[in-house]
Amino acid sequence: MKWIKCITGLLLVLIMISCANRAAGPTGGPKDSIPPVVLRSVPVNGAINYKKKEILVYFDENVTLDKVTDNFIISPPQQVQPVLKANARVLSVTLEDELMDSTTYSLFFGNAIVDLNEKNPLENYQFAFSTGNEIDTLQVGGRLYDAWTLDPVQGIFVGLHKHDKDSALYTDKFIRVTKTDDEGRFSIRNVKAGIYSVYALGDANRDFMYQPGEAVSFLESAVVPEVKVQQRNDTVWKDSVTIDTVRVRRTVAYSPDTLTLRLFKEDIKRQYLVKSERKEAYSFSMYFNRPSDSLPRLRPLNFEPTTPLLLQKNSTLDSLTWWIPDSAVYGLDTLSMTVEYLKTDSLFRLVEQVDTLSLIYRRPVNTKKEVRSTKPSSKALAVSANLSSSFDLNAKIRLQFGIPVNKVDTSKITLSMKKDSLTTPVRFTWQAIDSIGLQFQLDNKWEEGKSYELKIDSAAFFGLYHNTNVEFKSGFKTKTAEDYSTLKILLEPFDSLAVLQLIDSKETVIQQQPAQAKGNSFQYVKPGDYFVKLFVDANGNGKWDTGELLNKKFPEKVLYFSKKLTLKANWELEETWNVDSGGNPYAKPDDLVKKTKKQ
C-alpha cells in the first residue's frame, strides 16, 4: 500500500507542475522579422497584352495594408485611384479607370504591404504590366533637395511630361510618376523612349497638376532616357598567383540616374485680410496673409476723428495698427468703418476688395462695481530696455514703449561710465526707430569690460495720451574682447554677388555680410558651434529669392561650407572656402541635414 501512495503522490506533483506550466503560457520562439514573400501573381509581373482590370498577388503568409495613401502610386496616374484589398494571403488591385492601349502600367507599393502579425513591410515592391505587345523598360532617376536648406525632401511626386509642351504641368497629368524616398531619391521606371521634361510637385490635392502655392521644381534641359549593356570581367583565382577562370558578366545601366532637382514654392501666396481686432480702446489692428506694396484705405462710418490716426506698420505692410488720439473716438465701444484693399481672386489676380468692419472693444469686467477708467492717460508710460548685466560690445540700447511717444526731453536722459568711485558722463547718439515713437535707439562706442548706468528721469517722455514715464535706472557692464570669437572666411574664387551667413545649429542667421574680396570677418561672435552658408544674390536685393515656374526662373543658388566650426572665447579662426572644389554642390554638414523632411 505504501508504494501505491508514493506513486499517487508523485502523479499529483507532476499534475500540479504541469498545470503551473500551462498557467505560465507559452514562451514563444524568436520574433518574426521576415517580410511577406511573393509566391505568384495573376498576371505575371511584367506581363504584356494584359487588358483586365484586376491584379492578384499571392503571398506565403497573411498580409494586410498599411498607409496606402502615403505609399501606393500607380503610373501613369489615374483619375480614380485603384482599390486595394488584402484578404488572407491574397492582395487584389482593381483598376477603376479605363486602360489605355499600348501602355505600360507600373504599381509601386512602397511599404504598404505588411504581414498580418508583426507588420514587417515588403519594402518597395513594384509590379508592372503592359496592354500592348511590349513593356517599357527605360528609367530615369536622381535626387530632390529643398532649394533653400538643401535638405533631401521626402514624399514628393516626381514625373515626366513630353518636352514639347511647356504648359503640361498646368493642364495635364504626368505621363510617368514616382515619389521621393526619405533621402530624397527617386527612380521613374517603365519609361518609353522619347524626350521628356522632368518636374517635382508637392501635390497637395493629388491631381498631378500644378496649383499656385504648391512646391515645385523643374530641370532646365530635356531628358532622353537610355540604357547601356556593360561587360565586366570577374576573375576567379586558384591561388594567390594562378588564374582559374575569367567570367564575363553583363550589367544593365539606365541613364540619366543622377538628376538633381531643387524644390521651391513661388512667392505667390494669396492676399487677403486674415483678421481685425481691437484689444485696447485706443487702437485697432489688421493682419494680412502676405506682404503688400500698398496700404488699405479706411473710411469711418460712425465716427469722424478730429486728429488723424497714427499708423504703426511693419516693413512688409502686412501687420498694421492704428492709434486713436481722440478720446471721443476711443471712448466708443464699437468703431464701424469700411476698408478697401487688394485681395487675390481665384485666378491669383489682385482685385479691389471692400469690407465693412465693426471693431468692438470689450471693457474689462469690474467685479468690485467701481468706476474704472480705461483711458490710456490714467496709466504711467511704461519703458522697457534691452539691457542686461553683461552687454554686448556691438549692441545698441533700444527703448520700447507700449504707446506712441509725442515728445522726448533728451536732457533728462543720462548715460555714465563708472570707474572706481568716479562717474563720468558719456555722450551718445539718439535715434527714433519708427515714425510714431514706439521705439528709440541709444548708441555709443562701448569700452570693454566697463560699468555703465542709464538713467531716465521722470517726464522725459510724453505719450500720445498725455501720460509720462516714471524714473528709470539700469546699470550694466560691457563684455570684453576675450569673451568673443572672430571668424574670418576667404571665398575662392571671389563672387561679388555672394552673400555669406553665419548660422547656428538651428540654421538661425547670426550675422549676414556681402562677400568681400579680401575676406569676410564675423566679429563679436559668442563661443559655440557655427556653420557658414551663402546664397548668390543675383538681383542684388540682399535676400534670397525663390523661383518661378512659368518663367522658368530657378531659385537663387545656395551653398554650405562643408564642416562645423567650433569657435572658442578669445580666439580667431580663419578658413578658406573653395566653392569650386568639385565636390557635391548640394552637400551640407551632416549636423544640419534633416533627412526626413516632408513638404
C-alpha positions as CSV (number, residue, x, y, z in Angstrom):
1,M,0.0,0.0,0.0
2,K,2.9,2.4,0.7
3,W,4.2,2.1,-2.8
4,I,0.7,2.9,-4.2
5,K,0.6,6.0,-2.0
6,C,4.0,7.1,-3.2
7,I,3.0,6.6,-6.9
8,T,-0.2,8.5,-6.3
9,G,1.6,11.4,-4.6
10,L,4.2,11.6,-7.4
11,L,1.4,11.8,-10.0
12,L,-0.3,14.6,-8.1
13,V,3.0,16.5,-8.0
14,L,3.5,16.0,-11.7
15,I,-0.1,17.2,-12.4
16,M,0.5,20.3,-10.3
17,I,3.7,21.1,-12.1
18,S,2.0,20.6,-15.5
19,C,-0.9,22.9,-14.5
20,A,1.6,25.6,-13.3
21,N,3.4,25.4,-16.6
22,R,0.2,25.8,-18.5
23,A,-0.8,28.8,-16.4
24,A,2.5,30.4,-17.3
25,G,1.6,30.2,-21.0
26,P,3.8,29.5,-24.0
27,T,7.2,31.2,-24.0
28,G,7.2,31.5,-27.8
29,G,10.0,31.4,-30.3
30,P,12.0,34.2,-31.9
31,K,10.1,37.2,-33.2
32,D,9.2,37.1,-36.8
33,S,11.2,39.7,-38.7
34,I,10.9,38.3,-42.3
35,P,8.6,40.3,-44.6
36,P,6.0,38.6,-46.8
37,V,7.3,36.7,-49.9
38,V,5.5,36.8,-53.2
39,L,4.7,33.3,-54.5
40,R,3.0,34.2,-57.7
41,S,0.7,36.7,-59.4
42,V,-2.1,37.0,-62.0
43,P,-0.9,38.2,-64.4
44,V,2.8,37.6,-64.0
45,N,4.9,40.6,-63.1
46,G,6.0,42.1,-66.5
47,A,3.1,40.7,-68.5
48,I,2.2,42.0,-71.9
49,N,-1.2,42.3,-73.7
50,Y,-3.0,42.2,-70.4
51,K,-6.4,44.0,-70.7
52,K,-8.1,43.1,-67.4
53,K,-8.5,45.5,-64.5
54,E,-7.8,43.1,-61.7
55,I,-4.4,42.0,-60.4
56,L,-3.9,39.3,-57.8
57,V,-0.7,38.8,-55.8
58,Y,-0.3,35.6,-53.7
59,F,2.0,35.6,-50.6
60,D,3.5,32.9,-48.3
61,E,1.6,34.3,-45.3
62,N,-1.4,36.5,-44.3
63,V,-0.9,40.1,-45.3
64,T,-2.6,43.5,-44.7
65,L,-2.2,47.0,-46.0
66,D,-0.7,50.0,-44.1
67,K,-0.8,53.7,-45.0
68,V,-1.9,53.0,-48.6
69,T,-2.4,56.7,-49.5
70,D,1.2,57.6,-48.4
71,N,2.8,54.5,-50.0
72,F,0.9,53.4,-53.1
73,I,1.5,55.0,-56.5
74,I,0.3,54.0,-60.0
75,S,1.9,55.3,-63.1
76,P,0.6,56.8,-65.3
77,P,-1.6,58.5,-62.7
78,Q,-5.3,57.6,-62.6
79,Q,-8.4,59.8,-62.5
80,V,-9.9,57.4,-59.9
81,Q,-7.5,55.7,-57.6
82,P,-7.3,51.8,-57.8
83,V,-9.0,49.8,-55.0
84,L,-6.5,47.7,-52.9
85,K,-7.7,44.9,-50.7
86,A,-5.8,42.3,-48.6
87,N,-7.6,39.0,-47.8
88,A,-5.6,36.4,-46.0
89,R,-2.7,35.6,-48.3
90,V,-4.0,37.4,-51.4
91,L,-3.7,41.1,-52.4
92,S,-6.1,42.3,-55.0
93,V,-5.8,45.5,-57.0
94,T,-8.8,46.7,-59.0
95,L,-8.2,49.5,-61.6
96,E,-11.1,51.9,-61.8
97,D,-10.1,53.9,-64.9
98,E,-10.3,52.6,-68.5
99,L,-7.0,51.1,-69.6
100,M,-5.1,52.8,-72.4
101,D,-3.8,50.9,-75.4
102,S,-0.1,50.0,-75.7
103,T,0.6,51.5,-72.3
104,T,2.9,50.2,-69.6
105,Y,1.3,50.4,-66.1
106,S,3.6,50.5,-63.0
107,L,2.3,49.9,-59.5
108,F,4.6,51.0,-56.7
109,F,3.6,49.8,-53.3
110,G,6.3,51.4,-51.2
111,N,6.0,49.9,-47.7
112,A,2.2,49.4,-47.9
113,I,2.3,45.6,-47.9
114,V,3.0,44.2,-44.4
115,D,2.5,40.8,-42.7
116,L,-0.6,40.5,-40.5
117,N,1.1,39.7,-37.2
118,E,4.3,41.6,-36.9
119,K,3.7,44.3,-39.6
120,N,7.0,43.6,-41.4
121,P,6.9,45.5,-44.7
122,L,7.7,44.1,-48.1
123,E,9.8,47.2,-49.0
124,N,9.5,48.9,-52.3
125,Y,7.5,46.1,-54.1
126,Q,6.8,47.0,-57.7
127,F,4.5,45.4,-60.3
128,A,4.3,46.2,-64.0
129,F,2.2,45.1,-67.0
130,S,1.5,46.3,-70.5
131,T,-1.7,46.5,-72.5
132,G,0.4,46.3,-75.7
133,N,2.9,43.9,-77.2
134,E,5.9,45.2,-75.2
135,I,6.7,46.6,-71.8
136,D,8.6,49.8,-71.5
137,T,11.8,49.4,-69.5
138,L,13.7,52.6,-69.5
139,Q,14.4,54.5,-66.3
140,V,15.5,58.0,-65.1
141,G,16.5,58.8,-61.5
142,G,18.1,61.4,-59.3
143,R,17.6,63.3,-56.1
144,L,15.4,66.1,-54.8
145,Y,16.6,68.8,-52.4
146,D,15.0,71.8,-50.7
147,A,16.2,74.8,-52.6
148,W,16.9,76.9,-49.5
149,T,18.0,74.4,-46.9
150,L,19.5,71.7,-49.3
151,D,17.8,69.0,-47.2
152,P,16.6,65.9,-49.1
153,V,12.8,66.1,-49.4
154,Q,10.7,63.0,-48.9
155,G,7.2,62.2,-50.2
156,I,7.2,64.5,-53.3
157,F,5.9,63.3,-56.7
158,V,8.5,63.4,-59.5
159,G,7.1,62.9,-63.0
160,L,7.6,63.2,-66.7
161,H,5.9,65.2,-69.4
162,K,6.6,65.4,-73.2
163,H,9.2,68.0,-73.6
164,D,7.4,69.8,-76.4
165,K,4.6,71.1,-74.2
166,D,5.7,73.8,-71.8
167,S,2.3,74.2,-70.1
168,A,1.8,70.5,-69.5
169,L,2.2,70.8,-65.7
170,Y,-0.7,73.2,-65.6
171,T,-3.1,71.2,-67.8
172,D,-2.2,67.5,-67.9
173,K,-1.3,64.7,-65.6
174,F,2.1,63.2,-65.6
175,I,2.9,60.6,-68.2
176,R,5.0,58.7,-65.6
177,V,5.3,59.4,-61.9
178,T,7.0,58.2,-58.7
179,K,7.7,59.5,-55.2
180,T,10.9,60.5,-53.4
181,D,12.1,58.3,-50.5
182,D,13.4,59.5,-47.1
183,E,16.7,60.5,-48.7
184,G,15.1,62.5,-51.5
185,R,15.9,59.8,-54.1
186,F,13.6,58.9,-56.9
187,S,13.5,56.5,-59.8
188,I,10.9,56.7,-62.6
189,R,10.6,53.3,-64.2
190,N,8.9,51.7,-67.2
191,V,9.6,54.8,-69.4
192,K,9.1,54.7,-73.1
193,A,11.8,56.0,-75.4
194,G,11.4,59.7,-76.1
195,I,12.3,63.3,-75.0
196,Y,10.9,64.4,-71.6
197,S,10.7,67.3,-69.2
198,V,11.2,66.4,-65.5
199,Y,9.2,68.0,-62.7
200,A,8.8,67.6,-59.0
201,L,5.5,68.5,-57.4
202,G,4.3,68.8,-53.8
203,D,0.8,67.8,-55.0
204,A,-1.5,68.7,-52.1
205,N,-4.7,67.6,-53.8
206,R,-3.2,64.7,-55.8
207,D,-4.5,65.9,-59.1
208,F,-0.9,65.6,-60.5
209,M,-1.1,69.1,-61.9
210,Y,0.4,72.3,-60.6
211,Q,-1.7,74.6,-58.5
212,P,-0.3,78.0,-57.2
213,G,1.1,77.6,-53.8
214,E,2.3,74.0,-54.3
215,A,6.0,73.2,-54.0
216,V,7.5,72.6,-57.4
217,S,10.8,72.0,-59.3
218,F,12.0,71.5,-62.9
219,L,15.0,70.8,-65.0
220,E,16.4,73.4,-67.4
221,S,17.1,70.9,-70.2
222,A,15.3,67.9,-71.7
223,V,16.0,64.3,-70.7
224,V,16.4,61.4,-73.1
225,P,16.3,58.0,-71.2
226,E,18.9,55.5,-72.4
227,V,20.1,52.0,-71.5
228,K,23.5,50.5,-71.9
229,V,24.7,47.0,-71.5
230,Q,28.1,46.9,-69.9
231,Q,30.5,44.0,-69.7
232,R,32.6,43.3,-66.6
233,N,35.3,40.7,-66.2
234,D,35.3,38.8,-62.9
235,T,38.5,36.8,-62.3
236,V,38.4,33.6,-60.2
237,W,41.8,32.7,-58.7
238,K,43.0,29.2,-57.9
239,D,45.5,30.6,-55.5
240,S,47.3,34.0,-55.0
241,V,49.2,33.7,-58.3
242,T,47.2,31.3,-60.6
243,I,44.0,32.3,-62.5
244,D,41.3,29.7,-62.6
245,T,38.7,31.3,-64.9
246,V,37.6,34.7,-66.2
247,R,33.9,35.2,-66.2
248,V,32.2,37.9,-68.3
249,R,29.3,39.5,-66.5
250,R,26.8,41.8,-68.2
251,T,25.1,44.6,-66.3
252,V,22.4,47.0,-67.5
253,A,22.9,50.7,-66.7
254,Y,20.0,53.2,-67.1
255,S,20.6,56.9,-67.5
256,P,20.3,59.6,-66.6
257,D,20.3,58.5,-63.0
258,T,21.9,61.5,-61.3
259,L,19.4,64.2,-62.0
260,T,19.2,67.0,-59.3
261,L,16.1,69.0,-58.6
262,R,15.7,71.9,-56.2
263,L,12.2,72.2,-54.7
264,F,10.7,75.6,-54.0
265,K,7.5,77.5,-53.5
266,E,6.7,80.5,-55.6
267,D,6.2,83.8,-53.9
268,I,2.5,83.9,-54.9
269,K,0.6,83.3,-51.7
270,R,-3.0,84.6,-51.7
271,Q,-3.5,88.1,-50.4
272,Y,-6.4,88.6,-48.0
273,L,-7.4,90.1,-44.7
274,V,-6.7,87.4,-42.0
275,K,-8.3,89.2,-39.1
276,S,-9.0,92.6,-37.5
277,E,-9.2,93.2,-33.8
278,R,-9.4,95.9,-31.1
279,K,-7.7,94.7,-27.9
280,E,-7.4,98.2,-26.5
281,A,-9.9,101.0,-26.6
282,Y,-7.4,103.4,-28.2
283,S,-6.1,101.2,-31.0
284,F,-7.1,98.6,-33.5
285,S,-5.2,96.3,-35.8
286,M,-5.4,94.4,-39.1
287,Y,-3.4,91.4,-40.3
288,F,-3.0,90.4,-43.9
289,N,-1.9,87.0,-45.2
290,R,1.2,88.2,-47.1
291,P,3.3,91.3,-47.7
292,S,1.8,94.1,-49.7
293,D,3.0,97.1,-51.8
294,S,0.2,99.4,-50.7
295,L,-1.8,100.3,-47.6
296,P,-5.5,99.7,-47.1
297,R,-7.8,102.7,-47.3
298,L,-10.2,103.3,-44.3
299,R,-13.5,105.2,-44.3
300,P,-15.1,105.8,-40.9
301,L,-18.8,105.2,-40.7
302,N,-19.9,106.1,-37.1
303,F,-17.0,108.5,-36.1
304,E,-15.0,111.4,-37.5
305,P,-11.6,111.8,-35.9
306,T,-10.5,115.5,-35.5
307,T,-6.9,114.3,-35.3
308,P,-5.5,111.9,-37.9
309,L,-5.0,108.3,-36.8
310,L,-1.4,107.2,-36.3
311,L,-0.3,104.2,-38.3
312,Q,2.1,101.7,-36.9
313,K,3.3,99.4,-39.7
314,N,6.0,96.8,-40.3
315,S,8.3,96.8,-43.4
316,T,6.1,94.4,-45.3
317,L,2.8,96.2,-44.7
318,D,1.0,93.0,-43.6
319,S,0.8,93.9,-39.8
320,L,-0.9,97.3,-39.2
321,T,-2.0,99.0,-36.0
322,W,-3.9,102.4,-35.9
323,W,-3.7,104.5,-32.8
324,I,-6.6,106.8,-32.0
325,P,-5.7,110.2,-30.5
326,D,-9.3,111.5,-29.9
327,S,-10.9,110.5,-26.6
328,A,-14.3,111.0,-28.2
329,V,-13.5,108.2,-30.7
330,Y,-11.7,105.7,-28.5
331,G,-14.5,106.2,-26.0
332,L,-16.9,104.4,-28.4
333,D,-17.4,100.7,-27.7
334,T,-17.8,100.0,-31.5
335,L,-16.0,101.6,-34.4
336,S,-17.6,101.0,-37.8
337,M,-15.7,101.5,-41.0
338,T,-15.1,100.3,-44.5
339,V,-11.6,99.0,-45.5
340,E,-10.6,98.9,-49.2
341,Y,-7.6,96.7,-50.0
342,L,-6.2,94.4,-52.7
343,K,-7.3,90.8,-52.5
344,T,-6.3,87.8,-54.6
345,D,-9.1,86.2,-56.6
346,S,-9.4,82.6,-57.8
347,L,-7.1,83.3,-60.7
348,F,-4.4,84.8,-58.4
349,R,-5.1,88.3,-59.7
350,L,-5.1,91.3,-57.3
351,V,-8.5,92.9,-57.3
352,E,-10.1,95.7,-55.2
353,Q,-12.0,94.4,-52.2
354,V,-14.2,96.4,-49.8
355,D,-15.1,95.0,-46.4
356,T,-17.2,96.6,-43.7
357,L,-15.8,96.1,-40.2
358,S,-17.3,96.6,-36.7
359,L,-14.4,96.7,-34.3
360,I,-15.7,96.2,-30.7
361,Y,-13.8,96.9,-27.6
362,R,-14.9,94.7,-24.7
363,R,-14.2,96.6,-21.5
364,P,-12.8,94.6,-18.6
365,V,-15.4,93.2,-16.1
366,N,-15.2,95.1,-12.8
367,T,-16.1,92.7,-10.0
368,K,-15.8,95.4,-7.4
369,K,-18.5,97.5,-9.1
370,E,-16.3,100.5,-9.1
371,V,-15.9,103.0,-11.9
372,R,-12.6,102.3,-13.5
373,S,-11.1,104.4,-16.3
374,T,-9.9,102.6,-19.4
375,K,-8.2,105.7,-20.8
376,P,-4.5,105.3,-21.5
377,S,-3.9,108.6,-19.9
378,S,-4.7,107.1,-16.5
379,K,-1.6,104.9,-16.8
380,A,2.1,105.7,-16.5
381,L,4.1,105.5,-19.7
382,A,6.0,102.2,-19.4
383,V,9.6,102.0,-20.6
384,S,11.4,98.7,-21.4
385,A,15.1,98.3,-22.5
386,N,17.2,95.5,-23.9
387,L,19.8,96.0,-21.1
388,S,21.4,93.0,-19.3
389,S,24.1,92.6,-16.7
390,S,26.5,91.5,-19.5
391,F,26.0,93.8,-22.5
392,D,27.4,93.0,-26.0
393,L,30.1,95.4,-27.3
394,N,28.4,95.7,-30.7
395,A,24.9,96.2,-29.3
396,K,22.8,99.3,-29.2
397,I,20.4,100.2,-26.3
398,R,16.8,100.0,-27.5
399,L,13.9,101.6,-25.6
400,Q,10.4,100.2,-26.3
401,F,7.1,101.9,-25.3
402,G,3.6,100.5,-25.2
403,I,2.0,103.5,-26.8
404,P,3.4,106.2,-29.1
405,V,5.6,109.0,-27.7
406,N,4.8,112.5,-28.7
407,K,7.8,114.3,-27.2
408,V,11.2,113.4,-25.8
409,D,13.3,115.6,-23.5
410,T,16.8,114.1,-24.0
411,S,18.3,116.4,-21.4
412,K,16.6,114.1,-18.9
413,I,18.4,111.1,-20.3
414,T,22.0,110.5,-19.0
415,L,24.5,107.8,-19.7
416,S,27.5,107.5,-17.5
417,M,30.5,105.2,-17.1
418,K,31.7,104.2,-13.6
419,K,35.4,103.8,-12.8
420,D,36.4,103.2,-9.3
421,S,34.4,105.7,-7.3
422,L,34.1,108.2,-10.2
423,T,31.2,108.6,-12.5
424,T,31.9,110.1,-16.0
425,P,29.1,111.3,-18.3
426,V,29.2,109.6,-21.7
427,R,28.0,111.2,-24.9
428,F,25.5,109.1,-27.0
429,T,23.6,109.4,-30.3
430,W,19.8,109.3,-30.1
431,Q,17.6,108.0,-32.9
432,A,13.9,107.2,-33.4
433,I,13.4,103.7,-34.9
434,D,9.9,104.2,-36.2
435,S,7.7,107.0,-37.3
436,I,5.2,107.1,-34.4
437,G,7.5,107.0,-31.4
438,L,7.3,103.4,-30.2
439,Q,11.0,102.6,-30.4
440,F,14.2,104.6,-29.9
441,Q,17.8,103.7,-30.1
442,L,20.7,105.0,-28.0
443,D,24.2,104.3,-29.4
444,N,27.8,104.7,-28.1
445,K,31.2,103.2,-28.8
446,W,31.4,101.0,-25.7
447,E,34.6,100.3,-23.9
448,E,35.5,96.8,-23.0
449,G,34.6,95.5,-19.5
450,K,33.3,98.8,-18.2
451,S,30.4,99.5,-16.0
452,Y,27.7,101.9,-17.3
453,E,24.5,103.3,-16.0
454,L,21.5,104.6,-18.0
455,K,19.2,106.9,-16.1
456,I,15.9,108.4,-17.4
457,D,14.3,111.0,-15.2
458,S,10.5,111.1,-14.8
459,A,8.6,113.0,-17.5
460,A,11.4,112.6,-20.1
461,F,8.9,111.0,-22.4
462,F,5.4,112.3,-23.1
463,G,2.9,109.8,-24.5
464,L,0.2,110.3,-27.1
465,Y,-2.4,110.3,-24.3
466,H,-0.6,112.9,-22.0
467,N,0.9,110.3,-19.8
468,T,4.6,110.4,-18.8
469,N,7.2,107.9,-17.7
470,V,8.3,107.3,-14.2
471,E,12.0,107.3,-13.3
472,F,14.0,104.5,-15.0
473,K,17.6,103.4,-13.9
474,S,19.6,100.5,-15.1
475,G,23.3,99.5,-14.6
476,F,25.1,97.2,-16.9
477,K,28.6,96.0,-17.7
478,T,30.1,95.5,-21.2
479,K,31.8,92.3,-22.2
480,T,35.5,92.2,-23.2
481,A,37.0,91.1,-26.5
482,E,38.2,88.0,-24.7
483,D,34.5,87.0,-24.3
484,Y,34.1,86.7,-28.1
485,S,35.4,84.8,-31.1
486,T,36.2,86.0,-34.6
487,L,35.7,84.1,-37.7
488,K,37.4,85.0,-41.0
489,I,36.2,83.4,-44.3
490,L,38.0,83.9,-47.6
491,L,35.9,82.9,-50.6
492,E,37.8,81.4,-53.5
493,P,37.1,82.3,-56.2
494,F,35.6,85.5,-55.1
495,D,32.0,86.1,-56.2
496,S,30.8,89.7,-55.9
497,L,27.1,88.5,-55.8
498,A,27.6,86.1,-52.9
499,V,26.1,86.9,-49.5
500,L,27.6,85.0,-46.5
501,Q,25.6,83.9,-43.5
502,L,26.9,82.8,-40.1
503,I,24.3,80.3,-38.8
504,D,23.9,78.2,-35.7
505,S,22.8,74.5,-35.4
506,K,19.2,75.5,-35.9
507,E,20.1,77.5,-39.0
508,T,19.2,80.8,-37.4
509,V,21.2,83.6,-39.0
510,I,23.6,85.1,-36.5
511,Q,25.3,87.6,-38.9
512,Q,25.0,88.3,-42.6
513,Q,27.5,90.1,-44.9
514,P,28.0,90.6,-48.6
515,A,31.1,88.8,-49.8
516,Q,34.3,90.9,-49.6
517,A,37.3,90.4,-52.0
518,K,39.8,90.3,-49.1
519,G,37.6,88.0,-47.0
520,N,34.8,88.4,-44.5
521,S,35.3,88.9,-40.8
522,F,32.5,87.9,-38.4
523,Q,33.3,89.7,-35.1
524,Y,31.9,89.6,-31.6
525,V,30.6,86.1,-32.0
526,K,29.7,84.2,-28.9
527,P,31.7,80.9,-28.4
528,G,29.9,77.9,-29.7
529,D,29.3,75.7,-32.8
530,Y,28.5,77.5,-36.1
531,F,28.2,76.9,-39.8
532,V,28.6,79.1,-42.9
533,K,26.2,79.4,-45.7
534,L,26.0,81.6,-48.8
535,F,23.5,82.4,-51.5
536,V,24.1,84.1,-54.8
537,D,22.1,87.3,-54.7
538,A,21.6,87.6,-58.5
539,N,19.2,90.6,-58.3
540,G,21.2,92.4,-55.6
541,N,18.2,92.9,-53.2
542,G,20.1,91.5,-50.2
543,K,17.8,88.5,-49.6
544,W,17.3,85.0,-51.1
545,D,14.7,84.8,-53.8
546,T,12.7,81.7,-54.8
547,G,12.0,80.6,-58.3
548,E,9.2,81.0,-60.9
549,L,7.7,78.1,-62.8
550,L,6.0,79.8,-65.7
551,N,9.1,82.0,-66.5
552,K,11.5,79.0,-65.8
553,K,13.4,81.0,-63.3
554,F,15.4,79.0,-60.8
555,P,15.8,79.8,-57.1
556,E,19.0,81.7,-56.3
557,K,21.9,79.3,-55.7
558,V,22.7,78.2,-52.1
559,L,25.9,76.6,-50.8
560,Y,27.1,75.4,-47.4
561,F,30.6,75.3,-46.1
562,S,31.5,71.7,-45.6
563,K,32.2,71.5,-41.9
564,K,31.1,72.6,-38.5
565,L,33.2,75.5,-37.0
566,T,33.8,75.5,-33.2
567,L,34.6,79.0,-32.0
568,K,36.3,79.5,-28.7
569,A,36.5,82.6,-26.5
570,N,39.3,84.9,-27.2
571,W,40.1,83.0,-30.4
572,E,40.3,83.9,-34.1
573,L,39.6,81.2,-36.7
574,E,40.5,81.6,-40.4
575,E,39.1,79.4,-43.1
576,T,39.4,79.4,-46.9
577,W,36.2,78.3,-48.7
578,N,36.9,76.9,-52.2
579,V,33.4,76.9,-53.7
580,D,34.7,75.3,-56.9
581,S,36.3,72.3,-55.3
582,G,34.5,69.8,-57.5
583,G,32.5,68.2,-54.6
584,N,28.8,67.8,-54.4
585,P,27.4,71.3,-54.6
586,Y,24.3,70.2,-52.7
587,A,26.2,68.8,-49.7
588,K,25.8,70.3,-46.3
589,P,27.4,69.4,-42.9
590,D,25.8,66.2,-41.5
591,D,24.9,68.0,-38.3
592,L,22.5,70.2,-40.3
593,V,20.9,67.6,-42.6
594,K,17.2,66.8,-41.9
595,K,16.8,63.5,-43.7
596,T,13.1,63.0,-43.3
597,K,11.8,66.5,-44.3
598,K,8.3,66.4,-45.8
599,Q,6.5,69.2,-47.8
